[in-house]
Amino acid sequence: MSTTENCATSQVPPLADKTVKRLDGISIFFGKAASWLAVPMMLSLIYEVFMRYVFDSPTIWSMDISIMLFGLHFMVGSAYCLQAGQHIRTDFFYHHWSVRTKAAADLLNLVLLFFPAHIVFLVVGWDYFCKSYAQNEVSVASPWMPVIWPVKFGIPLCVALTLLQGASELVKNVYRWKTGLDLWPVLEIVEDVDSE
């Protein structure tokens, strides 16, 4: 670590550093856990193909299971995607900006767009889940009619996890803007969490 990085790192209070690492750790944990949903999703599709084409006996549940698992996989993994910097952005200008300019743009985005929208999504998503749970809602689009409130719980869970990661990004960008350095590179954080 260079002298400049040591000096910049000393400007970060231990609580801020610990908060970033904990929040990033939550996103990484849920992202890796959600990645395992791909296994039963693939198995249900393989089972369906096997039953349909080998035994000429298609299932009525396999496609529904794979769609529900894919939805959960996608939603629960979104905070991990944000932590890893993998969300799509228009990089034409951003890529060429300094760390401070990127941090300022990200801070404006977080404060003006990200947090207000996600708070609304959290309220609406929670209400959507609660109504589904109270009614023990089933999918009328499927002849199998599976209960779908567990999948709908993925909506407020996704938004809550993404809000937590947004808080981490806010702290990171404050110190990126102050120091002009990226003090929490993604790979170091992933290695730190894995080593604990």
QUIMO-V319078 format. One record per run of one state. SS is the DSSP state (H for helix, E for strand, L for the rest). FROM is the first residue (numbers start at 1). TO is the last residue. Records with the same first field share a line. If there is no record, write none. Layout:
# QUIMO-V319078
SS = FROM-TO, FROM-TO
This chain:
# QUIMO-V319078
L = 1-2, 11-13, 36-36, 55-61, 77-77, 84-90, 95-98, 136-137, 139-146, 148-148, 180-185, 196-196
H = 3-10, 14-35, 37-54, 62-76, 78-83, 91-94, 99-135, 149-179, 186-195
E = 138-138, 147-147
